[in-house]
Amino acid sequence: MIFVSPKRMRLTLLLLLPSLFGGCAGCLAAQSAAPAAEAPVMTGRYHFLGPQDELAILQEETMLKGYIDVYQGENESDALLSYPLIIGVRKGNHVEFRTRAIHEKYYRFTGTVERGSGKKPGDRDYLQLVGTLETCASNSVTGQKTDVRTSVLFQSMAKGEGEQD
C-alpha cells in the first residue's frame, strides 16, 4: 500500500481538477472578462458634417495627426477651411482630438473608434468614429462664446472616394 500525505493529495487534486472538467475556472474567468477587440489602426479619411467635408487622420502609435476640411457657404470669403488637429490621442478604442481655431472657431471630438459594416480595409464604413463633436466659436466683437455639442458617427471613406483628379 502506498501512503500519500493529505497535503500532497490536495495539491494533486488541485492540479488535476482543470483537466477533469475540460478547462480551468481561471481560464473561463479570463475569457468572460476579456475586453472588446481593439479596432485596427484608424489612419484614413472619414466623412465629416457636410457632404464634401472631410476628416483625415494619421495614427502614429497613440498620437493622432490630421485635419478637417470644411467647405464654406457661397457667402463666405474662403471656399474651404482646413482645421489642423493640434491635439489628438487614441488609448485603446477611445479617441480624442481638437483642432486649431480658424476665424475664432474650432472642433473637439471625444468618442470611440469601432468597426463598421465594411468588409475589408479600403471599403466604405470599414471604421467609424462614434461620439460627441463640440463646435466651439466666439465672437470677438460681442465677446459671446457658443459651444454646440452634437452626437456624431463619422464613417471611413472608401479607397479613392472623394479624391480630386
N, C-alpha and C positions, 0 to 999 in steps of 0.2 A: 504494500500500500504506500502511496506517495502522499506525504503531508505537505499542504500548501497553506501558508500563513493567511489569515483573514485579510491582512493589509495587501498582500500580493494578489489575492483573489479579487478584491475590489478594483485594483489597478488593471488587472487583466480584463475584467468585465467592462470597465470604462473604455478601454481600448477597442474591445470587440463590439460594443453596442452600435456604433455607427454602421459597421458592415452588416450587422444583423437586421437593421431597419432600412437598409438601402441608401443611406445618406446620413449626414450628421446634422444635428439641430443647429449648430453654429453656421453651417453652410446654408441651411434653409433661411435662417435669420438674415444672413448677409445678402441672400438673393432678394428677399422681400424688402430690405431696406436700401437696395441699390438705387441711386439717383437716376433720373431720366437721362437718356443718352444725350450727350452734348452734340449740338448741331455742328456741322463742318465749318471750316474757315469761311467767314462771311464776306470776303473780298468780292466785290461786284457792284453792279448798278441796280438801283431799285426805283420803282415808280414813287413819285412824291405826291404832293397835293393836287396839282393840276395835270391835265393830260400830257403836257410837254415837259413838266418839271421832272427833275431827276436828282436822286441822291446817289453819290458814288462813294464807296468805302474801300479802303485798303487796310486789311488787318495785318499787323506786324506783331506777333506774339499776342500780348493783351492790349496793345495800343491800337487805336483806330485813327486813320488819317482820311482826308477826302474833302468833299464839297457838296453843296446843294445848289443846283441851278434852278432858279425860279424865273419864269417868263412873266413880264410885266404887262399890264393893260396897254391899250393903244394910246392912252393919255399920258403915260409915263415917259420920262426922258430917256431912260435906258430900256432897251428891249429885253435884256437878260441881266439878272443879278446873280453873281456866283458867290455864295457864302462859304468860305473855307471852314472846316472843322478846326477849332483851336484846342479843344479838349475832347478826347474820345477814349473809352475804355471798355473792354469786354472781360468779364470774370465769369467763367462757365458759360451759361446761356444769357446772363444778364448783360445788357448793353446800355451805355450812357454816352451821349455826346452833346456838345454845344458848339454853335457857330460863332464866328466873328460878327460883330454888329456892322451893318451897312445901312446908311440912312436911318440910323437910330432904331434898327430892328434886328433881332437875332432869333434863332431857334434853339430849343433844348429838348432832347428826347431821352426818355427813360423807359426801358422795356426789356423784351427778350428777343433772341433770335431763335426761330423754330423752323423745322422742316415744313415745307408747303406741299402742294399737290403735284409739283413737277417730279418726274421720274428720275432724272439724272442732272448733274451739274450742267448748266447751259440752257436748261429748259426754263420757260416762264414759270414763276412761282415755285422754284426749287427751294428757296428760302423766303422767310417772312420776318419782318420786324414788327412786333406787336407791342403796343404800349401807349404812352401818353406823350404827345407833342405839345410843347408850350411855345407859343409865339409871343415874344416879348417886344414891345415897342414903346418908345417915349417920344413926346413932342417937346422939342427944345424951347418953343415959343411959350406954350402954356404950362410946361412942366408936368403935364399929365402922363402917367405911365399906365399901360394896359398889358395884361398877361392873359392870353386866351389859351385854355387847356382843352385839348381835343384827343379823344381815343382814336388811335390810328392803326392801320395794318398796311405796311409797305411791302409789296411783292417784288421779288427779284425779277429783273428783265431777262428775256431770252437772249441767247448769244446773238449779237448783231442787231437786236431790236433797238430802234431809236437812233442808230448811228447815221450820221450825215455822210453823203457821198463825197 
